[in-house]
């Protein structure tokens, strides 16, 4: 477990020390491959039995392994994609070798901070790790190579709002520690494993207050409305590989913190308290994002608002609870972690070819770049919730959970918003893919598309093709291995607290 944390730190150092831009990207890729190799066996073993290190300060179980697998996979995907992406930016004169060194060093520091979140047993350490993701990712957002002033503004807004939010989470952590002192004595506990053992003995009123602070604090970082204001600017201005990581896994690591607290709060307060709060935040997020998706003229901002919508779906599923709700939420975590990064990767290629992120300036992608257009179309259908793609399955499962609970107003709102989102996403990307009244593959400034070297181009497209294939496969059948992991995660969260049968 310690080796998994050290590998991205070592990779980050090597990327910073190198001076040749042609080598930095491949060192980054090598580090990501080594990390994937080391992490695979630990992730697999964590499904059947938990693993501890440093006297229980670090801890892994099936839930940790599930989120870690996404961090490692998307870290590798971003490393593959970044090689060609930064080559384009360098050839266009939008960056230099120093900025590339800084980018790759921060990329692997970012991966390190997210890995630390997943293995932190101590809730204070988890808070520190989540705050560290804010600091590192804010610098990465500020690198925004094309419109630096807007990127810096977005990074500043992001770090201010998320820091305010994370202070709420810190207060929730302090309150949880205070609640534990009433049970175990003056030396309270902050390890999740210890708190879980005494969860039913914690003071309900105190834990209700703690969960409110945690939900607002980590909910800000997870992009839940109405504390989502940083997300559209940050995701739209960040370099595309970083947007993929922000949307695909950073939001999930913050929600992971909320889920960990759920399992120690619900036994004392009852599942209705945590569930109703999560349902409220989920419905608000889905409502607000669906409205804003309709009026976007920038396709990266459209994807950012889609992230808010999907985090709302995850929150709704977790709040509805029961086997179906938790299964749908956890499955949606993975489905969104595949579909949204794919779309940000595709958007980076489109922006490189057309020189614009405005929908009106991009036309005829399917005609001018058939492979990229097809990949984008698959990703857009998935995000829109169209069958038989992966997100449709998890959304349908969340709807089933709402029906099982008899929450018909919630189900009705969800369905109406899904129709709006379906139209908004396909209308926006449909114009880019099919309309061809503008000359293809020429940006608003009239310049020709940027060219990549052969190997980086192959790596980037191979990454996107694999992700698109996974989206299709997961829309048809959930492999048994994934079923087993999700079922193990549900037992860790505590399905029995919801008084619903599978």
Order of alpha helices (4+ residues) and beta strands (2+ residues): alpha-alpha-beta-beta-alpha-alpha-alpha-alpha-alpha-alpha-alpha-alpha-alpha-alpha-alpha-alpha-alpha-alpha-alpha-alpha-alpha-alpha
